[in-house]
Amino acid sequence: MPKVLIPLAHGFEEIEAITVIDILRRAEIDVVLAGLQPGPVTGAHNISVIPETTIDTVNADSFDMIVLPGGQPGSDNLNADPRIHALLKEFSARDKLIGAICAAPIVLAAASLLRGKRVTCYPTYRDRLLGGIYEDTSVVSDDNILTSQGPATAIKFGLAVIDQLVGHHISNSISKVILVQDSPQDIWDSCLFNDIIQALVGALELKDSYTQGQACRVAEYCLSIGSKLKLSMTEMRDLYLGAMLHDIGKYNTAEDVLNKPDSLNLREETLTREHTMKGTLFVVGISKLSHIAPTILHHHEHWDGSGYPGRLKGEQIPLHARIVAVADAFDAMISNRSYRDGLDKDMAIRELIKKKDSQFDPFIVDVFIECLNDSPFEMKDFSYYF
């Protein structure tokens, strides 16, 4: 029978602790509660629990997993106790499972267990994950670390622990007994949505061998700029979507025009310019994408007002469109095309600088050059967005 240790500190979140205890014991998993000191432990809402033992008496070898409930000041009290940090490191060294919910992932972070791991927590604590990669979802599993967001996700968290310890058939059976139902979010998750976006862009890029991978490269450049600008997670998501789909309007542009080795004539230039409006029409009316239409429509506007299609000038151009314009132009300059060889990075940077105040937002150009200088050989890794 698997055995799980749950340390309790004064101020723990009762829903998170008691729900997980109940769910695990339904699966016949042995759960041991250990207080930081002898005697009853009082939760954040004045419910007292009497643990079976204290932290001083437990041995990591006797357990298969440790689970930290969240709540405040319970999480901070756990975090302030060096015995908890020592136990966590011991569980980690033995490659045993470690779980935390709500604010408690910050305790794992303080024990240096989250760097490079995908994790979740109560949203207001996501800036305290110390290298953990935050995901806005109810439960996240990465290697031996299992995390969850808060009181309302405690049942899912408990079922996920059962999955890990005794198998999905047991957690599924308990889920049916207690009438847990899959939500649309569980079925239509963000990864599936993102895969559809990438497949769509991939189909477009098959038309033009010179632009394969261009959308993902432009998205990485844009997210690097967005990170420097300290954009919110929502803005970063929308910037990513706008960058990935900025050229989607080229889907019905003739291949002989896209790949023409000579200069375009007036008719061909007009057809090419229509891609911004066609791309906008592609997303308008799609509830989760229509808000990125300004990025697609205006990413060929120029800072001095000479661009298209709206001849917008300066800060009339949406910020995300200004960012995509710089990233897109840089990638185009360093890429080989049917009619020319790509420039090297330094030459492309000089071109960006030369076109500050005319084609490009000068501030965005400066920020982008900072991004390139921060990582001289490759852009920072933003792959967890896609």
C-alpha positions in Angstrom: 0.0 0.0 0.0 1.5 3.4 -1.0 2.1 5.8 1.9 1.8 9.6 1.7 3.1 12.2 4.2 1.1 15.4 4.6 2.8 18.0 6.8 0.5 20.5 8.5 1.3 24.0 9.7 -1.0 26.5 11.4 -3.0 28.4 8.8 -3.2 25.6 6.3 -6.1 25.6 3.8 -8.6 23.2 5.1 -10.3 22.3 1.8 -7.0 21.4 0.2 -5.8 19.3 3.0 -8.9 17.4 4.0 -10.2 16.9 0.5 -6.9 15.3 -0.5 -6.8 13.1 2.6 -10.3 11.9 1.9 -9.7 11.2 -1.8 -6.5 9.3 -1.1 -8.0 7.2 1.7 -10.8 6.2 -0.6 -8.1 4.7 -2.8 -6.8 2.8 0.3 -3.6 4.9 0.3 -2.1 5.3 3.7 -2.0 9.0 4.6 0.0 10.2 7.6 -0.5 13.8 9.0 2.5 15.3 10.7 2.4 18.6 12.6 5.3 20.9 12.9 4.8 20.8 16.7 2.8 18.4 18.9 -0.9 19.0 19.4 -3.8 20.2 17.2 -3.1 22.3 14.1 -5.6 25.1 13.3 -6.4 25.9 9.7 -6.9 29.3 8.0 -10.6 29.1 8.8 -10.3 27.9 12.4 -10.9 24.2 11.8 -8.5 22.2 14.0 -6.9 18.8 13.0 -5.0 16.5 15.3 -2.1 15.0 13.3 -1.0 11.4 14.0 2.7 12.5 14.5 5.2 15.3 14.2 7.7 16.1 11.5 10.6 15.1 13.8 9.5 11.5 13.9 9.1 10.8 10.1 11.6 9.2 7.8 11.4 9.8 4.0 12.3 6.1 3.4 8.9 5.2 4.9 6.9 7.2 2.3 6.2 7.2 -1.4 5.1 10.8 -1.6 5.0 14.1 0.3 2.1 16.5 -0.3 2.1 20.1 0.9 -1.4 21.8 1.4 -1.5 25.5 0.7 -3.3 28.3 2.4 -1.9 31.2 4.3 -0.1 31.7 6.6 0.2 27.9 6.4 2.4 27.9 3.3 4.7 30.6 4.8 4.9 28.6 8.0 6.0 25.5 6.1 8.5 27.5 4.1 10.0 29.0 7.3 10.7 25.5 8.8 14.1 24.1 7.7 12.9 20.6 8.5 10.4 20.8 5.6 13.1 21.9 3.2 15.3 19.0 4.3 12.5 16.5 3.9 11.7 17.9 0.4 15.3 17.6 -0.7 15.5 14.1 0.7 12.3 13.0 -1.2 13.8 14.6 -4.4 17.2 12.9 -4.0 15.3 9.5 -3.7 13.2 10.4 -6.8 10.0 10.1 -4.8 6.9 12.0 -5.7 6.4 15.5 -4.4 3.1 17.4 -4.5 2.0 20.9 -3.6 -1.2 22.9 -4.1 -2.2 26.6 -4.0 0.6 28.7 -2.4 2.6 25.7 -1.3 4.6 25.4 -4.6 6.6 28.4 -3.3 8.0 26.0 -0.7 9.2 23.7 -3.4 10.7 26.7 -5.2 12.6 27.8 -2.0 14.0 24.2 -1.8 15.3 24.6 -5.4 13.1 21.9 -6.8 11.2 23.8 -9.6 13.8 25.2 -11.9 12.9 24.2 -15.5 9.8 22.3 -14.3 6.3 23.0 -15.6 4.2 23.9 -12.6 1.1 25.6 -11.5 0.0 27.4 -8.3 -2.5 30.0 -7.0 -2.1 32.7 -9.7 -0.8 35.4 -7.3 2.2 33.3 -6.4 3.4 32.5 -10.0 6.1 35.2 -9.7 7.7 33.2 -6.8 8.3 29.9 -8.6 12.1 30.6 -9.0 12.6 29.1 -12.4 9.5 27.0 -12.6 7.5 27.4 -15.8 4.0 28.5 -14.8 1.0 26.9 -16.5 -2.5 28.3 -16.0 -4.2 25.0 -15.5 -5.7 23.1 -12.6 -3.1 20.3 -12.2 0.4 20.0 -13.7 2.7 17.0 -13.6 6.3 17.2 -14.6 8.7 14.4 -13.7 8.3 13.7 -10.0 6.6 17.1 -9.2 2.8 17.4 -9.1 1.2 20.8 -8.5 -2.3 22.3 -8.4 -3.9 25.7 -8.3 -6.1 26.0 -5.2 -9.2 24.9 -3.2 -11.5 24.3 -6.2 -8.9 22.0 -7.8 -8.3 19.9 -4.7 -10.4 16.9 -6.0 -8.6 16.9 -9.3 -5.3 17.1 -7.5 -6.2 14.2 -5.2 -7.2 12.1 -8.2 -4.0 13.0 -10.0 -2.0 11.7 -7.0 -4.0 8.5 -7.1 -3.1 8.2 -10.8 0.6 8.4 -10.0 0.5 6.0 -7.0 -2.0 3.3 -7.9 -3.1 3.9 -11.5 -5.8 5.6 -13.6 -8.3 2.7 -13.2 -8.5 3.5 -9.5 -8.8 7.2 -9.8 -11.4 6.8 -12.6 -13.5 4.5 -10.4 -13.4 7.0 -7.5 -14.1 9.9 -9.9 -17.3 8.1 -11.0 -18.4 7.3 -7.4 -18.1 11.0 -6.3 -19.7 12.2 -9.6 -16.7 14.2 -10.9 -17.4 15.2 -14.5 -14.8 16.2 -17.2 -15.1 19.9 -18.0 -14.8 21.3 -21.5 -11.4 22.8 -20.4 -10.1 19.2 -19.7 -11.2 18.1 -23.2 -10.3 21.1 -25.3 -7.1 22.1 -23.7 -4.7 24.8 -24.7 -2.2 22.4 -26.2 -4.8 21.1 -28.7 -5.7 24.7 -29.6 -2.1 25.5 -30.1 -1.4 22.4 -32.2 -4.2 23.5 -34.6 -2.6 26.9 -35.0 0.8 25.4 -35.8 -0.7 22.9 -38.3 -2.5 25.7 -40.0 0.6 27.8 -40.3 2.6 24.7 -41.4 0.1 24.1 -44.3 0.6 27.7 -45.4 4.3 27.5 -45.3 4.3 24.4 -47.5 3.5 26.8 -50.4 6.7 28.6 -49.9 9.9 26.6 -49.1 11.7 29.9 -48.3 9.4 30.7 -45.4 9.1 27.4 -43.6 9.5 27.9 -39.9 9.2 31.7 -40.3 6.1 32.1 -38.2 7.7 30.3 -35.2 10.9 32.3 -35.5 9.0 35.6 -35.7 6.9 34.5 -32.7 10.1 33.8 -30.7 11.5 37.2 -31.6 8.2 38.9 -30.6 8.0 37.1 -27.3 11.6 38.1 -26.6 10.6 41.7 -27.1 7.4 41.2 -25.1 9.4 39.8 -22.2 11.7 42.9 -22.2 8.6 45.1 -22.2 7.3 43.1 -19.2 4.0 42.4 -21.0 1.4 40.4 -19.0 0.9 36.7 -19.7 -2.4 37.5 -21.5 -0.6 40.1 -23.7 2.2 37.6 -24.4 -0.3 35.0 -25.5 -2.0 37.4 -27.8 1.3 38.7 -29.2 2.3 35.0 -29.8 -1.0 34.4 -31.7 -0.7 37.5 -33.8 2.9 36.7 -34.7 2.0 33.1 -35.6 -0.9 34.1 -37.8 0.4 37.5 -39.2 0.8 36.1 -42.7 -2.1 33.7 -42.7 -3.8 35.8 -45.4 -1.2 34.5 -47.9 -3.1 31.2 -48.0 -4.6 31.9 -51.4 -1.9 34.1 -52.9 -0.6 32.4 -56.0 2.6 30.4 -55.5 4.2 32.0 -58.6 3.7 35.4 -57.0 5.1 34.3 -53.6 8.1 32.7 -55.1 8.8 35.1 -58.0 12.6 35.6 -58.4 12.2 39.0 -60.1 10.6 42.3 -58.9 6.8 42.2 -58.6 4.8 44.3 -61.1 2.0 46.5 -59.9 -0.7 43.9 -60.1 1.4 41.3 -58.2 2.3 43.9 -55.6 -1.4 44.7 -55.1 -2.2 41.0 -54.7 0.6 40.5 -52.2 -0.5 43.5 -50.1 -4.0 42.1 -49.9 -2.8 39.4 -47.5 -3.2 41.7 -44.5 -6.9 42.2 -45.2 -7.5 38.5 -46.1 -5.8 37.4 -42.9 -7.9 39.8 -40.9 -11.1 38.4 -42.5 -9.8 34.9 -41.6 -9.9 35.6 -37.8 -12.8 38.1 -37.6 -15.8 36.3 -36.1 -13.7 33.6 -34.4 -14.3 34.4 -30.7 -10.9 33.4 -29.4 -9.0 35.0 -32.2 -10.8 38.1 -33.4 -9.0 40.4 -30.9 -5.7 39.8 -32.7 -7.1 41.2 -36.0 -5.4 44.6 -35.6 -2.0 42.8 -35.4 -2.6 40.9 -38.6 -4.1 44.0 -40.4 -1.4 46.5 -39.5 1.9 44.7 -39.3 3.0 46.3 -42.6 2.3 49.9 -41.4 5.3 52.2 -41.2 6.2 54.5 -38.4 6.2 57.5 -40.8 2.8 56.7 -42.2 4.0 55.3 -45.5 2.9 51.7 -45.0 -0.3 49.8 -45.7 -3.2 49.2 -45.6 -4.3 52.1 -43.4 -1.3 54.4 -43.6 -1.3 54.7 -39.9 1.5 56.6 -38.3 3.5 56.4 -35.0 1.6 55.1 -32.1 -1.6 54.9 -34.1 -0.2 51.6 -35.1 -1.1 48.9 -32.5 1.8 47.9 -30.3 1.7 44.2 -31.2 1.7 45.1 -34.9 4.8 47.3 -34.4 6.6 44.4 -32.6 5.7 41.9 -35.4 6.8 44.4 -38.0 10.4 44.6 -36.6 10.6 40.8 -36.0 9.2 39.9 -39.4 11.5 42.3 -41.2 14.6 41.0 -39.4 13.7 37.4 -40.2 13.1 38.2 -43.8 16.4 40.0 -44.1 18.5 37.1 -42.7 16.6 34.4 -44.7 17.5 33.2 -48.1 14.8 34.0 -50.7 14.3 32.9 -54.3 15.6 36.3 -55.5 18.5 37.0 -53.0 20.7 35.5 -50.3 20.0 36.4 -46.7 22.0 39.1 -44.9 24.2 38.2 -41.9 22.9 39.3 -38.4 25.1 42.4 -38.2 24.0 43.7 -41.6 20.4 43.1 -40.8 20.7 45.0 -37.5 22.3 47.9 -39.4 19.3 47.9 -41.8 16.9 48.0 -38.8 18.8 51.0 -37.3 18.8 52.8 -40.7 15.0 52.4 -40.9 14.2 53.6 -37.4 11.8 56.6 -37.4 10.8 55.8 -41.0 9.7 52.1 -41.3 10.0 51.0 -37.7 9.2 52.2 -34.2 12.6 53.3 -33.0 12.0 52.1 -29.4 11.0 48.6 -30.5 14.1 48.4 -32.7 16.3 49.3 -29.7 14.6 46.7 -27.5 14.9 44.0 -30.2 18.7 44.7 -30.5 19.0 44.4 -26.8 17.3 40.9 -27.1 19.8 39.9 -29.8 22.7 41.1 -27.7 21.5 39.3 -24.6 21.7 36.0 -26.6 24.2 36.4 -29.3 24.0 32.9 -30.7 20.3 32.1 -30.4 17.1 33.7 -29.1 16.0 32.9 -25.6 13.9 29.8 -25.3 10.2 30.6 -25.3 9.2 27.2 -26.6 6.9 26.6 -23.6 4.4 29.0 -25.2 4.1 26.7 -28.2 
